[in-house]
Structures are given as C-alpha cells and as structure tokens.
C-alpha cells in the first residue's frame, strides 16, 4: 500500500508514533501495526486533509475495507489506531474533532462448529467395537451424544433417573439449570441397555450418573474428550473428533432432514434461536 503523504500528514504521523514509543511505551510490534493503519488511513483519505474528515467518511472507509475482504478484527484495530491519532492531535495540535468516535467495525464472523457428514458420523459409530466394558460405555456415550445432541457436560451429568428407555426419552439438565426432554434414538437405546447391564460391576453404590469411570466414579468432560481422541487414533480417523462435533453433527443432520430450525433449537437447549442459526 502506497500513500503519498503531505508534509502536514507526515508530521502528524511522526508525532503520533513518538507518542506511542514515549508516553505509551508501546512494543515494536504495536508501533509497526499502527504505522500500517495510519498509512491505510492516508491511502483512503487520498488528498483530503485528515483534520477535515467527517464521521460519514470514516464509515465509508470502513465499508471499503470490509468490501476488500478485511476481517472485522483488522478493521477494529485500524479504527483503534485512527481514534488514538485523532485524540492525540486534538490534545496537542488543536484538531477540531475526532471523526472516529462512535464508528464501529463490522462484527467478526464466527466460524461454524465443525460437523461430520452423515456417512462419516455413521461410519465412526458403526466401527466402534463393543466387547469390553469401557468400549461398551464409550459407544453408549457417543451414540447418545450424536442421537440427542447433548453437550459433554450434559452427558457426564446424566443420572439414572433421567433415563426412560421404555419411552425413548431423557431428561436433560442443561445450562442455567434449565431442564428439557430429548428423544433417544433406537440405536442409542440399545447401546445404553448394553452398558447399563455392565455398569453395576463398575459403579460405586453412591454414584448416580449413567456413565462412570474405570474406578466407579462420575466421568469428567475431559475424560470423554480424551476417550474420543483415543478412538480417533485407534480407528485411524484423520479428521479431529471431539464431543461438540457430535452435537453439532446431530443438529446439522436433523436440520438437513427436517428444515425445522425451532425443533433443532429445542433439542439443543439453546435459549436463543440465534445460537442455533
């Protein structure tokens, strides 16, 4: 990016950079980043004198940067640099106003959580062995996570009294102590029944959660994450696996088949449909 600086603009930028280095004791990296942002401002302003720029023009610069593909984070940093420049020049050079005040960067787009496609999800669940007790437990955990879209905290906190396998339902205690009723798929029901027959051999008498560790106590979310990673390595799966991916895969596949966003919201226990979207 090339920008021909007028003598006044160059002097203002030099004053601001000395301010960063002296009064602010900014790092070299910060100074270089702000220097780039100042040159960007000069490039966008072209032959306009910086003290005469208006808020409307600054907003126009933001739209141009966004249209060029700059991220919301990069634009926010540029606005921060420009705002600080004008603030200093108001103080030390009697610039009349700060046109950057009140101007906000576009919201950064949040990346969607990753999801398995239907074939990969079914392939992973189908190839899980279920001969040893912990294998049987893991299969029940992952089947339930996928079929009912549960958070990992909801999986490990699920209690025996919360399950109604005869009706194919589970009572889930989610975020904010909110309770919801979710359906449990037939494959998950069979996996859970298989596990519950063995659970009595491992669980401590006072442990009420459905899923227990090798020493009979309640599982932790971290333990589920580690077990899923071990299965990823054991089954030679290249794509990273983690509990939330199973939850998101459930939501994605349900939405693809039904197009009912409200039903997906209720299943996942989102307070706002914006989170589901």
C-alpha positions as a Markdown table, in Angstrom:
| # | Residue | x | y | z |
|---|---|---|---|---|
| 1 | Unk | 0.0 | 0.0 | 0.0 |
| 2 | Unk | 1.5 | 3.3 | -1.1 |
| 3 | Unk | 0.3 | 6.6 | 0.1 |
| 4 | Unk | 1.9 | 10.0 | -0.8 |
| 5 | Unk | 1.9 | 11.9 | 2.5 |
| 6 | Unk | 1.6 | 15.6 | 2.7 |
| 7 | Unk | 4.1 | 17.4 | 4.9 |
| 8 | Unk | 1.3 | 18.0 | 7.5 |
| 9 | Unk | 0.1 | 14.4 | 7.5 |
| 10 | Unk | 3.7 | 13.1 | 7.7 |
| 11 | Unk | 4.4 | 15.4 | 10.7 |
| 12 | Unk | 1.2 | 14.3 | 12.4 |
| 13 | Unk | 2.1 | 10.6 | 12.0 |
| 14 | Unk | 5.6 | 11.1 | 13.2 |
| 15 | Unk | 4.2 | 12.9 | 16.3 |
| 16 | Unk | 1.8 | 10.0 | 17.0 |
| 17 | Unk | 4.5 | 7.3 | 16.6 |
| 18 | Unk | 6.8 | 9.2 | 19.0 |
| 19 | Unk | 3.8 | 9.4 | 21.4 |
| 20 | Unk | 3.4 | 5.6 | 21.2 |
| 21 | Unk | 7.0 | 5.0 | 21.7 |
| 22 | Unk | 7.5 | 7.5 | 24.5 |
| 23 | Unk | 4.3 | 8.1 | 26.5 |
| 24 | Unk | 2.7 | 4.8 | 25.8 |
| 25 | Unk | 5.9 | 2.7 | 25.7 |
| 26 | Unk | 4.2 | 0.5 | 23.1 |
| 27 | Unk | 6.0 | -2.5 | 21.8 |
| 28 | Unk | 7.8 | -2.5 | 18.4 |
| 29 | Unk | 5.1 | -4.8 | 17.0 |
| 30 | Unk | 2.3 | -2.4 | 18.1 |
| 31 | Unk | 4.1 | 0.5 | 16.6 |
| 32 | Unk | 4.5 | -1.2 | 13.3 |
| 33 | Unk | 0.9 | -2.3 | 13.2 |
| 34 | Unk | -0.3 | 1.2 | 14.0 |
| 35 | Unk | 2.1 | 2.6 | 11.4 |
| 36 | Unk | 0.4 | 0.4 | 8.8 |
| 37 | Unk | -3.0 | 1.5 | 9.9 |
| 38 | Unk | -2.0 | 5.2 | 9.6 |
| 39 | Unk | -0.8 | 4.6 | 6.1 |
| 40 | Unk | -4.1 | 2.9 | 5.3 |
| 41 | Unk | -5.9 | 6.0 | 6.6 |
| 42 | Unk | -3.8 | 8.3 | 4.4 |
| 43 | Unk | -4.5 | 6.0 | 1.4 |
| 44 | Unk | -8.2 | 6.0 | 1.9 |
| 45 | Unk | -8.3 | 9.8 | 2.5 |
| 46 | Unk | -6.3 | 10.5 | -0.7 |
| 47 | Unk | -5.9 | 14.2 | -0.9 |
| 48 | Unk | -8.3 | 15.1 | 1.9 |
| 49 | Unk | -6.7 | 16.8 | 5.0 |
| 50 | Unk | -7.1 | 14.5 | 7.9 |
| 51 | Unk | -8.4 | 17.2 | 10.3 |
| 52 | Unk | -11.3 | 17.8 | 7.9 |
| 53 | Unk | -12.5 | 14.2 | 7.6 |
| 54 | Unk | -16.0 | 13.5 | 8.8 |
| 55 | Unk | -17.6 | 10.6 | 10.6 |
| 56 | Unk | -19.6 | 9.8 | 7.5 |
| 57 | Unk | -16.3 | 9.5 | 5.5 |
| 58 | Unk | -14.8 | 7.3 | 8.2 |
| 59 | Unk | -17.8 | 5.0 | 7.9 |
| 60 | Unk | -17.3 | 4.9 | 4.2 |
| 61 | Unk | -13.7 | 3.8 | 4.7 |
| 62 | Unk | -14.9 | 1.0 | 6.9 |
| 63 | Unk | -17.3 | -0.2 | 4.2 |
| 64 | Unk | -14.5 | -0.1 | 1.6 |
| 65 | Unk | -12.2 | -2.1 | 3.9 |
| 66 | Unk | -14.9 | -4.6 | 4.5 |
| 67 | Unk | -15.6 | -4.9 | 0.8 |
| 68 | Unk | -11.9 | -5.6 | 0.2 |
| 69 | Unk | -12.2 | -8.6 | 2.5 |
| 70 | Unk | -10.5 | -7.3 | 5.6 |
| 71 | Unk | -11.7 | -9.0 | 8.8 |
| 72 | Unk | -13.7 | -7.3 | 11.5 |
| 73 | Unk | -10.7 | -7.7 | 13.8 |
| 74 | Unk | -8.4 | -5.9 | 11.4 |
| 75 | Unk | -10.8 | -3.1 | 10.8 |
| 76 | Unk | -11.3 | -2.7 | 14.6 |
| 77 | Unk | -7.6 | -2.4 | 15.1 |
| 78 | Unk | -7.4 | 0.2 | 12.3 |
| 79 | Unk | -10.2 | 2.2 | 13.9 |
| 80 | Unk | -8.4 | 2.0 | 17.3 |
| 81 | Unk | -5.3 | 3.4 | 15.7 |
| 82 | Unk | -7.1 | 6.2 | 14.0 |
| 83 | Unk | -9.1 | 7.1 | 17.1 |
| 84 | Unk | -5.9 | 7.3 | 19.1 |
| 85 | Unk | -4.3 | 9.5 | 16.5 |
| 86 | Unk | -7.2 | 12.0 | 16.4 |
| 87 | Unk | -7.4 | 12.0 | 20.2 |
| 88 | Unk | -3.7 | 13.0 | 20.4 |
| 89 | Unk | -4.0 | 15.6 | 17.7 |
| 90 | Unk | -7.0 | 17.1 | 19.4 |
| 91 | Unk | -4.8 | 17.4 | 22.5 |
| 92 | Unk | -1.6 | 18.6 | 21.0 |
| 93 | Unk | -2.4 | 20.1 | 17.6 |
| 94 | Unk | -5.9 | 21.5 | 18.1 |
| 95 | Unk | -7.6 | 19.3 | 15.5 |
| 96 | Unk | -11.3 | 20.2 | 15.7 |
| 97 | Unk | -12.9 | 16.9 | 16.3 |
| 98 | Unk | -12.5 | 13.1 | 16.4 |
| 99 | Unk | -14.5 | 11.6 | 13.5 |
| 100 | Unk | -13.7 | 8.1 | 14.5 |
| 101 | Unk | -15.6 | 8.3 | 17.8 |
| 102 | Unk | -18.7 | 6.1 | 17.6 |
| 103 | Unk | -17.6 | 4.3 | 14.5 |
| 104 | Unk | -17.6 | 0.5 | 15.0 |
| 105 | Unk | -16.1 | -2.3 | 12.9 |
| 106 | Unk | -18.3 | -4.9 | 11.4 |
| 107 | Unk | -18.8 | -7.9 | 13.7 |
| 108 | Unk | -16.3 | -10.6 | 13.0 |
| 109 | Unk | -18.0 | -13.7 | 11.6 |
| 110 | Unk | -17.9 | -16.6 | 13.9 |
| 111 | Unk | -16.8 | -19.8 | 12.3 |
| 112 | Unk | -19.4 | -22.6 | 12.4 |
| 113 | Unk | -18.6 | -25.5 | 14.6 |
| 114 | Unk | -17.3 | -28.4 | 12.5 |
| 115 | Unk | -19.6 | -31.2 | 11.7 |
| 116 | Unk | -19.1 | -34.7 | 10.4 |
| 117 | Unk | -21.1 | -35.6 | 7.3 |
| 118 | Unk | -23.8 | -38.3 | 7.7 |
| 119 | Unk | -21.7 | -41.1 | 6.3 |
| 120 | Unk | -18.6 | -40.2 | 8.4 |
| 121 | Unk | -20.8 | -40.0 | 11.6 |
| 122 | Unk | -22.5 | -43.3 | 11.0 |
| 123 | Unk | -19.2 | -44.9 | 9.9 |
| 124 | Unk | -17.4 | -43.8 | 13.1 |
| 125 | Unk | -20.3 | -45.1 | 15.3 |
| 126 | Unk | -20.6 | -48.3 | 13.4 |
| 127 | Unk | -17.0 | -49.2 | 13.6 |
| 128 | Unk | -16.7 | -48.7 | 17.4 |
| 129 | Unk | -16.0 | -52.0 | 19.0 |
| 130 | Unk | -18.3 | -53.0 | 21.9 |
| 131 | Unk | -16.8 | -56.0 | 23.5 |
| 132 | Unk | -15.0 | -54.7 | 26.6 |
| 133 | Unk | -16.9 | -52.7 | 29.3 |
| 134 | Unk | -15.3 | -49.4 | 28.6 |
| 135 | Unk | -15.8 | -49.9 | 24.9 |
| 136 | Unk | -19.5 | -50.6 | 25.5 |
| 137 | Unk | -19.6 | -47.5 | 27.7 |
| 138 | Unk | -17.9 | -45.3 | 25.1 |
| 139 | Unk | -20.2 | -46.5 | 22.4 |
| 140 | Unk | -23.3 | -45.6 | 24.5 |
| 141 | Unk | -21.8 | -42.1 | 25.2 |
| 142 | Unk | -21.1 | -41.3 | 21.6 |
| 143 | Unk | -24.4 | -42.7 | 20.3 |
| 144 | Unk | -26.3 | -40.6 | 22.9 |
| 145 | Unk | -24.2 | -37.5 | 22.1 |
| 146 | Unk | -25.0 | -37.9 | 18.4 |
| 147 | Unk | -28.6 | -39.0 | 18.5 |
| 148 | Unk | -29.7 | -36.4 | 21.1 |
| 149 | Unk | -27.3 | -33.6 | 20.5 |
| 150 | Unk | -26.0 | -33.4 | 24.1 |
| 151 | Unk | -23.3 | -31.2 | 25.5 |
| 152 | Unk | -20.4 | -33.1 | 27.1 |
| 153 | Unk | -21.4 | -31.6 | 30.5 |
| 154 | Unk | -24.9 | -33.0 | 30.0 |
| 155 | Unk | -23.6 | -36.4 | 29.1 |
| 156 | Unk | -21.4 | -36.8 | 32.2 |
| 157 | Unk | -24.1 | -35.3 | 34.4 |
| 158 | Unk | -26.9 | -37.5 | 33.2 |
| 159 | Unk | -28.4 | -39.6 | 36.1 |
| 160 | Unk | -30.0 | -43.0 | 36.0 |
| 161 | Unk | -33.4 | -41.4 | 37.0 |
| 162 | Unk | -33.1 | -39.1 | 34.0 |
| 163 | Unk | -33.4 | -42.0 | 31.5 |
| 164 | Unk | -36.7 | -43.5 | 30.3 |
| 165 | Unk | -35.5 | -46.1 | 27.8 |
| 166 | Unk | -39.0 | -47.6 | 27.5 |
| 167 | Unk | -40.3 | -44.3 | 26.2 |
| 168 | Unk | -37.1 | -43.4 | 24.4 |
| 169 | Unk | -36.6 | -40.1 | 26.3 |
| 170 | Unk | -34.1 | -38.5 | 28.6 |
| 171 | Unk | -34.5 | -35.5 | 30.9 |
| 172 | Unk | -31.5 | -33.2 | 30.4 |
| 173 | Unk | -30.4 | -30.6 | 32.9 |
| 174 | Unk | -28.6 | -28.0 | 30.8 |
| 175 | Unk | -27.1 | -24.6 | 31.1 |
| 176 | Unk | -28.7 | -22.2 | 33.6 |
| 177 | Unk | -30.4 | -25.2 | 35.4 |
| 178 | Unk | -32.8 | -25.4 | 32.5 |
| 179 | Unk | -34.4 | -28.8 | 32.0 |
| 180 | Unk | -35.5 | -30.2 | 28.7 |
| 181 | Unk | -36.8 | -33.5 | 27.4 |
| 182 | Unk | -35.0 | -35.0 | 24.4 |
| 183 | Unk | -35.7 | -38.1 | 22.4 |
| 184 | Unk | -33.2 | -41.0 | 22.4 |
| 185 | Unk | -32.7 | -42.9 | 19.1 |
| 186 | Unk | -33.2 | -46.7 | 18.9 |
| 187 | Unk | -29.5 | -47.4 | 18.3 |
| 188 | Unk | -28.6 | -45.3 | 21.3 |
| 189 | Unk | -31.2 | -47.1 | 23.4 |
| 190 | Unk | -29.7 | -50.5 | 22.6 |
| 191 | Unk | -26.2 | -49.2 | 23.4 |
| 192 | Unk | -27.4 | -47.8 | 26.7 |
| 193 | Unk | -29.1 | -51.0 | 27.7 |
| 194 | Unk | -25.9 | -52.9 | 26.9 |
| 195 | Unk | -23.9 | -50.5 | 29.0 |
| 196 | Unk | -26.3 | -50.5 | 32.0 |
| 197 | Unk | -26.0 | -54.3 | 32.3 |
| 198 | Unk | -22.3 | -53.8 | 32.9 |
| 199 | Unk | -22.4 | -50.6 | 34.8 |
| 200 | Unk | -23.4 | -52.3 | 38.1 |
| 201 | Unk | -20.0 | -54.1 | 38.0 |
| 202 | Unk | -18.0 | -50.8 | 37.9 |
| 203 | Unk | -20.1 | -48.1 | 39.6 |
| 204 | Unk | -19.8 | -47.2 | 43.3 |
| 205 | Unk | -23.1 | -47.6 | 45.1 |
| 206 | Unk | -23.4 | -43.9 | 45.7 |
| 207 | Unk | -22.7 | -42.9 | 42.1 |
| 208 | Unk | -25.9 | -41.9 | 40.4 |
| 209 | Unk | -24.6 | -40.8 | 37.0 |
| 210 | Unk | -25.2 | -43.1 | 34.0 |
| 211 | Unk | -21.6 | -43.0 | 32.9 |
| 212 | Unk | -18.8 | -43.9 | 35.3 |
| 213 | Unk | -15.1 | -44.1 | 35.1 |
| 214 | Unk | -13.0 | -47.3 | 35.4 |
| 215 | Unk | -12.8 | -46.6 | 39.2 |
| 216 | Unk | -16.6 | -46.3 | 39.5 |
| 217 | Unk | -16.9 | -42.5 | 39.9 |
| 218 | Unk | -18.6 | -40.0 | 37.7 |
| 219 | Unk | -16.9 | -39.3 | 34.4 |
| 220 | Unk | -15.4 | -35.8 | 33.7 |
| 221 | Unk | -15.8 | -33.9 | 30.5 |
| 222 | Unk | -12.1 | -34.1 | 30.0 |
| 223 | Unk | -12.2 | -37.9 | 30.2 |
| 224 | Unk | -14.8 | -38.0 | 27.4 |
| 225 | Unk | -12.7 | -35.7 | 25.3 |
| 226 | Unk | -9.6 | -37.9 | 25.8 |
| 227 | Unk | -11.5 | -41.1 | 25.1 |
| 228 | Unk | -12.8 | -39.7 | 21.8 |
| 229 | Unk | -9.3 | -38.7 | 20.8 |
| 230 | Unk | -8.1 | -42.2 | 21.6 |
| 231 | Unk | -10.8 | -43.7 | 19.4 |
| 232 | Unk | -9.8 | -41.2 | 16.6 |
| 233 | Unk | -6.3 | -42.5 | 16.7 |
| 234 | Unk | -7.3 | -46.2 | 17.1 |
| 235 | Unk | -9.6 | -46.1 | 14.1 |
| 236 | Unk | -7.1 | -44.0 | 12.0 |
| 237 | Unk | -9.6 | -41.2 | 11.6 |
| 238 | Unk | -7.8 | -38.1 | 10.1 |
| 239 | Unk | -10.4 | -35.5 | 11.0 |
| 240 | Unk | -10.3 | -34.4 | 14.6 |
| 241 | Unk | -13.0 | -35.7 | 16.8 |
| 242 | Unk | -14.4 | -34.0 | 19.9 |
| 243 | Unk | -17.7 | -34.1 | 21.8 |
| 244 | Unk | -19.1 | -30.9 | 20.4 |
| 245 | Unk | -18.6 | -32.1 | 16.9 |
| 246 | Unk | -21.0 | -35.0 | 17.6 |
| 247 | Unk | -23.5 | -32.5 | 19.0 |
| 248 | Unk | -23.2 | -30.2 | 16.0 |
| 249 | Unk | -23.4 | -33.1 | 13.6 |
| 250 | Unk | -26.7 | -34.1 | 15.2 |
| 251 | Unk | -28.0 | -30.6 | 14.7 |
| 252 | Unk | -26.8 | -30.3 | 11.2 |
| 253 | Unk | -28.2 | -33.7 | 10.1 |
| 254 | Unk | -31.5 | -33.0 | 11.7 |
| 255 | Unk | -31.8 | -29.6 | 10.1 |
| 256 | Unk | -30.9 | -31.1 | 6.7 |
| 257 | Unk | -33.6 | -33.7 | 7.0 |
| 258 | Unk | -36.4 | -31.6 | 8.6 |
| 259 | Unk | -35.6 | -27.9 | 7.9 |
| 260 | Unk | -37.2 | -27.2 | 11.3 |
| 261 | Unk | -34.9 | -24.8 | 13.0 |
| 262 | Unk | -37.2 | -24.4 | 16.0 |
| 263 | Unk | -37.1 | -28.1 | 16.6 |
| 264 | Unk | -33.3 | -28.1 | 16.5 |
| 265 | Unk | -33.2 | -25.2 | 19.0 |
| 266 | Unk | -35.4 | -27.1 | 21.4 |
| 267 | Unk | -33.3 | -30.3 | 21.0 |
| 268 | Unk | -30.0 | -28.5 | 21.7 |
| 269 | Unk | -31.5 | -26.4 | 24.6 |
| 270 | Unk | -30.5 | -23.0 | 23.1 |
| 271 | Unk | -32.1 | -20.1 | 24.8 |
| 272 | Unk | -31.9 | -18.0 | 21.6 |
| 273 | Unk | -32.6 | -19.2 | 18.1 |
| 274 | Unk | -29.7 | -17.0 | 17.0 |
| 275 | Unk | -27.3 | -19.5 | 18.7 |
| 276 | Unk | -28.9 | -22.3 | 16.7 |
| 277 | Unk | -28.7 | -20.3 | 13.5 |
